[in-house]
Amino acid sequence: MIKIHREFVGGNICVKSIHGDVISLENELRDSTEWFYWAFCVENAEGRELTFNMQKNRLGYFGPAVSHDLKKWHWLDSSDGDSFTYRFGPDEKKVYFAHNMLYHPDHFLDFLREYGIKSTELCKSRKGRSVPCITLGEGQKSIILTARHHACESTGSYVLEGVLRELIDTPIENTVILAVPFVDYDGVVDGDQGKGRAPHDHNRDYTEDPIYPEVNAIIKYADRYGCHLGFDFHSPWHKGGENDNIFIVRKRIVKQDRYERFSDILQKEISRTDIVYEKKNDHPPMTGWNQEPSPNFGYTMNLREECDLAFALETAYFGTENNKISTDMLIRLGKCFAKAIKNYIEF
């Protein structure tokens, strides 16, 4: 008997109806406002051809992301409006489908094992889970790297992994690095949207009295070691317009010359075979949704006396046909970003 479920890390789906080979699905908002993330697993459908009807505007340009192990992902590259059809091979006993290419916490642990690095505990989450982090290097300067302030934004974790790979291979002198790959760790594991979480999400929690243990731990770390540079890796909204690009969210107006320098360096580091980044796509301060003051990571770290620069990098879930997102390209983007950090420091 076919089984459609969310019983895995990152799972999020509600089966509304099954009529023969046509299944209607809805994503679960839980404690978030209207958002688009979903992920589900189909078992025991070998040899069947099934059509999945999603809600409006839940599929990206290339159909769903598909995986057999929650680690390797590819686009189906086929959809019909808000639906997609999948023919299960005779040996496909279990197939995962998702809005975007997920980044499982085990993926991060596999990466660390590759380098012989052990994760440490940032803190305990609200649900008592051990939130992983790593520190690299030593010295007087401090760089803080974060991802998944919004649980569903998995492109950020791939980019962060790429940054870490480059910084492990070629360390920055006199610098200690804190990396927190899953700030909303409970949300990542449970498969929450994370964005717009009530009463506010993790990236609106940089206040005098944070409600999330992870944010509180990051603030205390910065108070102890400083935050000379801070970079927060995100995915933007679903798709369309600027959301199809890679862009820096420029915060404080008084630091625009520094943003210009970093953007110039990053643009030069991107090769023609990588995901395209063009600084003209950066989101300017005090424009649209990018207002200040704002209790988020980038704005708050920028207020610190020792902080030279802090911001969020937004990386599209899908990209475009000529600039299509893949997990390998996301990691390469991270390596280019790390080179830009080093060149910015040495400038």
ChimeraX attribute file (.defattr): number of C-alpha atoms within 10 A of each C-alpha:
attribute: neighborCount
match mode: 1-to-1
recipient: residues
	/A:1	6
	/A:2	11
	/A:3	10
	/A:4	20
	/A:5	17
	/A:6	19
	/A:7	13
	/A:8	16
	/A:9	18
	/A:10	26
	/A:11	23
	/A:12	24
	/A:13	21
	/A:14	16
	/A:15	14
	/A:16	10
	/A:17	12
	/A:18	11
	/A:19	7
	/A:20	8
	/A:21	11
	/A:22	15
	/A:23	17
	/A:24	16
	/A:25	20
	/A:26	19
	/A:27	23
	/A:28	20
	/A:29	20
	/A:30	14
	/A:31	16
	/A:32	17
	/A:33	13
	/A:34	13
	/A:35	18
	/A:36	19
	/A:37	27
	/A:38	28
	/A:39	26
	/A:40	23
	/A:41	21
	/A:42	18
	/A:43	16
	/A:44	17
	/A:45	21
	/A:46	17
	/A:47	13
	/A:48	15
	/A:49	13
	/A:50	16
	/A:51	18
	/A:52	16
	/A:53	20
	/A:54	18
	/A:55	13
	/A:56	11
	/A:57	12
	/A:58	22
	/A:59	25
	/A:60	21
	/A:61	18
	/A:62	19
	/A:63	24
	/A:64	26
	/A:65	23
	/A:66	23
	/A:67	20
	/A:68	14
	/A:69	11
	/A:70	20
	/A:71	14
	/A:72	14
	/A:73	21
	/A:74	16
	/A:75	22
	/A:76	16
	/A:77	13
	/A:78	14
	/A:79	18
	/A:80	11
	/A:81	15
	/A:82	15
	/A:83	21
	/A:84	18
	/A:85	17
	/A:86	13
	/A:87	13
	/A:88	19
	/A:89	12
	/A:90	11
	/A:91	10
	/A:92	16
	/A:93	15
	/A:94	17
	/A:95	19
	/A:96	22
	/A:97	24
	/A:98	25
	/A:99	23
	/A:100	29
	/A:101	28
	/A:102	27
	/A:103	25
	/A:104	19
	/A:105	18
	/A:106	12
	/A:107	17
	/A:108	18
	/A:109	14
	/A:110	12
	/A:111	14
	/A:112	17
	/A:113	12
	/A:114	9
	/A:115	11
	/A:116	8
	/A:117	14
	/A:118	12
	/A:119	16
	/A:120	12
	/A:121	12
	/A:122	21
	/A:123	18
	/A:124	17
	/A:125	16
	/A:126	14
	/A:127	8
	/A:128	9
	/A:129	13
	/A:130	15
	/A:131	21
	/A:132	22
	/A:133	19
	/A:134	18
	/A:135	16
	/A:136	16
	/A:137	16
	/A:138	14
	/A:139	12
	/A:140	11
	/A:141	18
	/A:142	23
	/A:143	22
	/A:144	23
	/A:145	23
	/A:146	23
	/A:147	28
	/A:148	27
	/A:149	30
	/A:150	26
	/A:151	27
	/A:152	29
	/A:153	29
	/A:154	25
	/A:155	28
	/A:156	32
	/A:157	29
	/A:158	27
	/A:159	29
	/A:160	28
	/A:161	24
	/A:162	23
	/A:163	24
	/A:164	25
	/A:165	20
	/A:166	18
	/A:167	19
	/A:168	13
	/A:169	9
	/A:170	12
	/A:171	18
	/A:172	20
	/A:173	12
	/A:174	11
	/A:175	15
	/A:176	19
	/A:177	23
	/A:178	22
	/A:179	25
	/A:180	27
	/A:181	28
	/A:182	28
	/A:183	27
	/A:184	27
	/A:185	26
	/A:186	21
	/A:187	21
	/A:188	26
	/A:189	18
	/A:190	16
	/A:191	25
	/A:192	25
	/A:193	28
	/A:194	29
	/A:195	26
	/A:196	18
	/A:197	20
	/A:198	12
	/A:199	11
	/A:200	14
	/A:201	21
	/A:202	27
	/A:203	22
	/A:204	18
	/A:205	21
	/A:206	22
	/A:207	14
	/A:208	9
	/A:209	9
	/A:210	15
	/A:211	16
	/A:212	17
	/A:213	18
	/A:214	25
	/A:215	25
	/A:216	18
	/A:217	15
	/A:218	22
	/A:219	20
	/A:220	12
	/A:221	16
	/A:222	19
	/A:223	11
	/A:224	9
	/A:225	16
	/A:226	21
	/A:227	29
	/A:228	21
	/A:229	22
	/A:230	25
	/A:231	23
	/A:232	27
	/A:233	27
	/A:234	29
	/A:235	26
	/A:236	20
	/A:237	18
	/A:238	19
	/A:239	19
	/A:240	14
	/A:241	7
	/A:242	16
	/A:243	19
	/A:244	22
	/A:245	25
	/A:246	24
	/A:247	25
	/A:248	26
	/A:249	20
	/A:250	25
	/A:251	27
	/A:252	21
	/A:253	12
	/A:254	8
	/A:255	14
	/A:256	15
	/A:257	10
	/A:258	15
	/A:259	23
	/A:260	14
	/A:261	13
	/A:262	22
	/A:263	21
	/A:264	15
	/A:265	21
	/A:266	22
	/A:267	16
	/A:268	13
	/A:269	19
	/A:270	20
	/A:271	13
	/A:272	7
	/A:273	9
	/A:274	18
	/A:275	22
	/A:276	17
	/A:277	22
	/A:278	17
	/A:279	17
	/A:280	10
	/A:281	14
	/A:282	20
	/A:283	18
	/A:284	18
	/A:285	16
	/A:286	14
	/A:287	11
	/A:288	8
	/A:289	8
	/A:290	14
	/A:291	13
	/A:292	15
	/A:293	11
	/A:294	16
	/A:295	16
	/A:296	21
	/A:297	24
	/A:298	24
	/A:299	21
	/A:300	20
	/A:301	26
	/A:302	21
	/A:303	13
	/A:304	16
	/A:305	10
	/A:306	14
	/A:307	17
	/A:308	16
	/A:309	24
	/A:310	30
	/A:311	23
	/A:312	24
	/A:313	23
	/A:314	25
	/A:315	28
	/A:316	29
	/A:317	28
	/A:318	27
	/A:319	23
	/A:320	15
	/A:321	9
	/A:322	8
	/A:323	17
	/A:324	18
	/A:325	24
	/A:326	21
	/A:327	18
	/A:328	13
	/A:329	18
	/A:330	23
	/A:331	24
	/A:332	24
	/A:333	28
	/A:334	24
	/A:335	23
	/A:336	23
	/A:337	25
	/A:338	25
	/A:339	20
	/A:340	23
	/A:341	21
	/A:342	16
	/A:343	14
	/A:344	16
	/A:345	12
	/A:346	8
	/A:347	9
